Amino acid sequence: MTSLRSASAPRRLRALAPVLGVLVLAGCTAAPATPKVSAAHTPPVSPSPTAAASCAEVVGISAGHAATASTGTTALPTYWHPSTAPRPTGSGLVPFERLAAHSTVGHTANAAPAGSIVTFGPGTFTFHDFTGSSSAKNGAAIDPAIHGLQGSGVSATTFQMAPHSSTRAASVPTTYPATNQLSLLKVTAAHARLSGFTLRGSDQGHLYNGLRLDRAVSPCVSDVRVQAIPGHNSRPPGETFGINDYRSTHATYARVEVDGAGIGSVGLGANGSSDITVEDSYFHDNTGSMGASFWTVHNATVTDVIATDNRRAGLNFERVSGTVVITRPVLLGNKEADMRIDSDQGTATYTIVDPVYSGPYFTVEYPKSYYGHANTQSKATVHLIVHGKDRTKDLLRFTCPTGSLCEGIRTTVSGAAG
């Protein structure tokens, strides 16, 4: 154990596209990548303020070294930062201001030629109320024929609902298991590209969701910030999502931030999706629930993701199947555990590689039951790899939720069969 506690800084140096200046992600070409540098005792590059962490020792495992934080603040890697590339131009890109003006931002964008991506300059683009003919209503719903929205950067282009403009308070459910069907922005197009903007919450007097990718095929969301989407629980009706990836396939998220701003529920929620990839993204200050949550998802790849200062776990997995690979996560200041895993529908294989976490052990919250049924996730298929070696037995601990009954759950030695 001594060798894992050197004072050397954890480093995140990967031989990939920074050498070429372009990051290619699962068929999605993103903006130039920021080189990854030393993380020790360095505040985050994110525009959001660094939140204070607990006094627990911070252990960073990466590239053969670990780091112990000597201050009372969370030291986050400096590689995370959304691109500041200028507003894109070129074939298939249509400037918003050149479109014939309609009554709403969404209707104006939908007037663009089929197959085009609508670009936005600096400024705040405001819409009013949640509208739609079905129970799922949105501030702006982009037609499937429109292949994306691209702004001028998260600090330049903002989409926001005018405060107190919602007339849909009666649509917000009040009892479990009804879910909130109000979203600020909804996108359904196959191969949609969303980048370069902030989606900001505002006071509507009730709960709602942020960005919804609805049954999208191979969408790519990059260099996007979602901020201050209200929610207050980890289950309906108080559960909401900064980003709701709903039944998508092969979605990619890169350099995305969901800032709960002390009022959020879940940062990123993947619900019923398959083959999802999340890279270089940051989910924090969601005081209602988790940093990122995966529910009934098949296959997930999570790389260089930061989840800090969330009410429950940094990463949550429920009813997940297939293979989950989590590489170099930074999980600090989350109140209950680094991760949470439970299921009543089988088991998945989890591989956690070189994490950064608080305390002497990497903690996985493992409830005995899931909604009244035995937790079927096998502990034997959860592995922690450090420096290329399986360290599950000595560094990973399964824990019980606060206040729950833990009889029959083996918490002292991980890797045992569930």
Long-range contacts (C-beta under 8 A, 24 or more apart in sequence): 1-394, 4-59, 4-61, 4-66, 4-386, 4-395, 5-59, 5-66, 5-68, 6-65, 6-66, 6-67, 7-67, 7-68, 8-40, 8-65, 8-66, 8-67, 9-38, 9-39, 9-40, 9-41, 9-60, 9-65, 9-67, 10-38, 10-39, 10-40, 10-60, 10-61, 10-62, 10-63, 10-65, 10-66, 10-67, 10-77, 10-356, 11-36, 11-37, 11-38, 11-39, 11-62, 11-63, 11-65, 12-36, 12-37, 12-39, 12-62, 12-63, 12-77, 12-79, 12-304, 12-328, 13-37, 13-63, 23-254, 25-220, 25-222, 25-252, 25-254, 25-277, 25-279, 26-218, 26-220, 26-250, 26-252, 26-277, 27-218, 27-220, 27-250, 27-252, 28-193, 28-218, 28-220, 28-222, 28-252, 28-254, 30-83, 30-195, 30-220, 30-222, 30-223, 30-254, 30-255, 31-83, 31-85, 31-195, 31-222, 31-223, 31-255, 32-83, 32-85, 33-280, 34-79, 34-81, 34-83, 35-79, 36-77, 36-78, 36-79, 36-304, 37-77, 37-78, 37-79, 38-78, 39-67, 39-75, 39-76, 39-77, 39-78, 39-79, 39-330, 39-356, 40-67, 40-69, 40-75, 41-69, 41-70, 41-71, 41-75, 42-75, 42-76, 42-77, 42-78, 43-73, 43-75, 43-76, 44-74, 44-76, 44-77, 44-78, 44-80, 44-282, 44-306, 45-78, 45-79, 45-80, 45-81, 46-76, 46-80, 46-81, 46-257, 46-282, 47-154, 47-155, 47-225, 48-257, 48-259, 48-282, 48-284, 48-285, 50-74, 50-76, 51-284, 51-285, 51-308, 51-309, 51-333, 52-333, 53-308, 53-309, 53-332, 53-333, 53-358, 54-333, 54-358, 56-358, 56-359, 57-358, 57-359, 57-360, 58-332, 58-356, 58-357, 58-358, 59-356, 59-357, 59-358, 59-359, 59-360, 60-330, 60-356, 61-354, 61-355, 61-356, 61-386, 61-387, 62-328, 62-354, 62-356, 63-354, 64-387, 67-356, 74-308, 74-309, 74-332, 74-333, 76-306, 76-308, 76-330, 76-332, 77-304, 77-306, 77-330, 77-356, 79-280, 79-304, 80-255, 80-257, 80-280, 80-281, 80-282, 80-304, 80-306, 81-255, 82-153, 82-154, 82-223, 82-224, 82-225, 82-255, 82-256, 82-257, 83-153, 83-195, 83-196, 83-222, 83-223, 83-255, 84-153, 84-155, 85-153, 85-196, 85-223, 86-152, 86-153, 87-119, 87-120, 87-121, 87-150, 87-151, 87-152, 87-196, 88-119, 88-150, 88-196, 89-119, 92-116, 92-117, 92-147, 93-117, 93-118, 93-119, 93-150, 94-118, 94-119, 95-119, 95-121, 96-120, 96-121, 96-125, 97-121, 104-128, 104-131, 104-140, 105-140, 105-159, 106-138, 106-139, 106-140, 106-141, 106-142, 109-140, 109-142, 109-146, 109-149, 110-142, 110-143, 110-145, 110-146, 112-146, 114-145, 114-146, 115-145, 115-147, 116-146, 116-147, 117-146, 117-147, 117-148, 117-149, 117-150, 117-193, 118-146, 118-148, 118-149, 118-150, 119-149, 119-150, 119-151, 120-149, 120-150, 120-151, 120-152, 120-157, 120-196, 120-197, 121-151, 121-152, 121-156, 121-157, 122-152, 122-156, 122-157, 123-156, 123-157, 123-158, 124-158, 124-159, 124-160, 125-157, 125-158, 125-159, 125-160, 126-160, 126-161, 126-162, 127-159, 127-160, 127-161, 127-162, 128-161, 128-162, 128-165, 129-161, 129-165, 129-166, 129-167, 129-168, 130-166, 130-167, 130-168, 130-171, 130-182, 130-183, 130-208, 135-171, 135-181, 136-181, 136-182, 136-183, 136-186, 137-168, 137-171, 137-181, 137-182, 137-183, 138-182, 138-183, 138-184, 138-185, 138-186, 138-212, 139-183, 139-184, 139-185, 140-184, 140-185, 140-186, 141-185, 141-186, 142-185, 142-186, 142-187, 142-188, 142-189, 142-192, 143-188, 143-189, 144-188, 144-189, 144-190, 145-189, 146-189, 147-189, 147-191, 147-192, 147-193, 148-187, 148-189, 148-192, 148-193, 148-194, 148-195, 149-187, 149-194, 149-195, 149-197, 150-193, 150-194, 150-195, 150-196, 150-197, 151-195, 151-196, 151-197, 152-196, 152-197, 153-196, 153-197, 153-223, 154-196, 154-197, 154-198, 154-223, 154-224, 154-225, 154-257, 155-198, 156-196, 157-196, 157-197, 157-198, 158-197, 158-198, 158-199, 158-200, 159-184, 159-185, 159-197, 159-198, 159-199, 159-200, 160-184, 160-199, 160-200, 160-201, 160-202, 161-201, 161-202, 161-204, 162-202, 163-202, 163-203, 163-204, 164-203, 164-204, 164-205, 165-204, 166-204, 166-205, 166-206, 166-208, 168-206, 169-204, 169-205, 169-206, 172-206, 172-207, 172-208, 172-237, 173-236, 173-237, 174-237, 175-237, 176-235, 176-236, 176-237, 177-235, 177-236, 178-236, 178-237, 179-236, 179-237, 179-239, 180-207, 180-208, 180-209, 180-231, 180-236, 180-237, 180-239, 180-240, 182-206, 182-207, 182-208, 182-209, 183-208, 183-209, 183-210, 183-211, 183-212, 183-244, 184-208, 184-209, 184-210, 184-211, 184-229, 185-210, 185-211, 185-212, 186-211, 186-212, 186-214, 187-211, 187-212, 187-213, 187-214, 187-216, 187-219, 188-213, 188-214, 188-215, 188-216, 189-216, 189-219, 190-216, 190-217, 190-218, 190-219, 191-217, 191-218, 191-219, 191-220, 192-216, 192-219, 192-220, 193-219, 193-220, 193-222, 194-219, 194-220, 194-221, 194-222, 194-224, 195-220, 195-221, 195-222, 195-223, 195-224, 196-223, 196-224, 197-224, 197-225, 198-224, 198-225, 198-226, 198-227, 199-224, 199-225, 199-226, 199-227, 200-226, 200-227, 200-228, 201-227, 201-228, 201-229, 201-230, 201-261, 201-263, 202-228, 206-230, 207-231, 207-232, 207-237, 207-238, 207-240, 208-240, 209-240, 209-241, 209-242, 209-244, 210-240, 210-241, 210-242, 210-243, 210-244, 210-258, 211-242, 211-243, 211-244, 212-241, 212-243, 212-244, 212-246, 213-243, 213-244, 213-245, 213-246, 213-248, 213-251, 214-246, 214-247, 214-248, 215-246, 215-247, 215-248, 216-248, 216-249, 216-251, 217-248, 217-249, 217-250, 218-249, 218-250, 218-251, 218-252, 219-248, 219-251, 219-252, 220-251, 220-252, 220-253, 220-254, 221-251, 221-252, 221-253, 221-254, 221-256, 222-252, 222-253, 222-254, 222-255, 222-256, 223-254, 223-255, 223-256, 224-255, 224-256, 224-257, 225-256, 225-257, 225-258, 225-259, 226-256, 226-257, 226-258, 226-259, 226-267, 227-257, 227-258, 227-259, 227-261, 228-259, 228-260, 228-261, 228-263, 228-264, 229-258, 229-260, 229-263, 229-264, 229-265, 230-263, 230-264, 230-265, 231-263, 231-264, 231-265, 231-266, 231-286, 231-288, 231-289, 232-263, 232-265, 232-287, 232-288, 233-265, 233-288, 233-289, 234-265, 234-266, 234-288, 234-289, 234-290, 234-311, 234-312, 238-265, 238-288, 239-265, 239-266, 239-288, 239-289, 240-264, 240-265, 240-266, 240-288, 241-265, 241-266, 241-267, 241-268, 241-269, 241-271, 242-266, 242-267, 242-268, 242-269, 242-283, 242-286, 243-267, 243-268, 243-269, 244-269, 244-271, 245-269, 245-270, 245-271, 245-273, 245-276, 246-271, 246-272, 246-273, 247-271, 247-272, 247-273, 248-273, 248-274, 248-276, 249-273, 249-274, 249-275, 250-274, 250-275, 250-276, 250-277, 251-275, 251-276, 251-277, 252-276, 252-277, 252-278, 252-279, 253-277, 253-278, 253-279, 253-281, 254-279, 254-280, 254-281, 255-279, 255-280, 255-281, 256-281, 256-282, 257-281, 257-282, 257-283, 257-284, 258-282, 258-283, 258-284, 258-286, 258-291, 259-284, 259-285, 260-284, 260-285, 260-286, 260-287, 260-288, 260-310, 261-285, 262-287, 263-287, 263-288, 264-288, 264-289, 265-289, 266-290, 266-291, 266-292, 266-293, 266-316, 267-291, 267-292, 267-307, 267-310, 268-292, 268-293, 269-293, 269-294, 269-295, 270-294, 270-295, 270-297, 270-300, 271-295, 271-296, 271-297, 272-296, 272-297, 273-297, 273-298, 274-298, 274-299, 274-322, 275-299, 275-300, 276-300, 276-301, 277-301, 277-302, 277-303, 278-302, 278-303, 278-305, 279-303, 279-304, 279-305, 280-304, 280-305, 281-305, 281-306, 282-306, 282-307, 282-308, 283-307, 283-308, 283-310, 283-314, 284-308, 284-309, 284-310, 285-309, 285-310, 286-310, 286-311, 287-311, 289-316, 290-314, 290-315, 290-316, 290-340, 291-315, 291-316, 291-331, 291-334, 292-316, 293-317, 293-318, 294-318, 294-320, 294-324, 295-319, 295-320, 296-320, 296-345, 297-321, 298-322, 299-323, 299-324, 300-324, 300-325, 301-325, 302-326, 302-327, 302-329, 303-327, 303-328, 304-328, 304-329, 305-329, 305-330, 306-330, 307-331, 307-334, 308-332, 308-333, 308-334, 309-333, 309-334, 310-334, 310-335, 311-335, 311-336, 312-336, 312-337, 312-340, 312-365, 313-337, 313-338, 313-339, 313-340, 313-365, 314-338, 314-339, 315-339, 315-340, 316-340, 316-341, 317-341, 317-342, 317-343, 317-348, 317-350, 318-342, 318-343, 318-370, 319-343, 319-344, 319-345, 319-370, 320-348, 321-345, 321-346, 321-347, 321-348, 322-348, 322-349, 323-348, 323-349, 323-351, 324-348, 324-349, 324-350, 324-351, 325-351, 325-353, 326-350, 326-351, 326-352, 326-353, 326-355, 327-353, 327-354, 328-353, 328-354, 328-355, 328-356, 329-355, 329-356, 330-355, 330-356, 331-355, 331-356, 331-357, 331-358, 332-356, 332-357, 332-358, 333-358, 336-365, 336-401, 336-402, 337-363, 337-364, 337-365, 337-399, 338-362, 338-363, 338-364, 339-363, 339-364, 339-365, 340-364, 340-365, 340-366, 340-367, 341-365, 341-366, 341-377, 341-382, 342-366, 342-367, 342-370, 342-375, 342-377, 343-370, 343-375, 343-376, 343-377, 344-369, 344-370, 344-371, 344-373, 344-374, 344-375, 344-376, 345-376, 346-376, 347-376, 347-377, 347-378, 347-381, 347-418, 348-377, 348-381, 349-381, 350-381, 350-382, 350-383, 351-383, 351-385, 352-382, 352-383, 352-384, 352-385, 352-396, 353-385, 353-386, 354-385, 354-386, 354-387, 355-384, 361-395, 361-396, 361-397, 362-395, 362-396, 362-397, 363-396, 363-397, 363-398, 363-399, 364-396, 364-397, 364-398, 364-399, 364-414, 365-398, 365-399, 365-400, 365-401, 366-398, 366-399, 366-400, 366-409, 366-411, 367-400, 367-401, 367-404, 368-400, 368-404, 368-405, 368-406, 368-407, 368-408, 368-409, 375-418, 376-418, 377-418, 378-417, 378-418, 379-410, 379-414, 379-415, 379-416, 379-417, 379-418, 380-415, 380-416, 380-417, 380-418, 382-414, 382-415, 383-415, 384-414
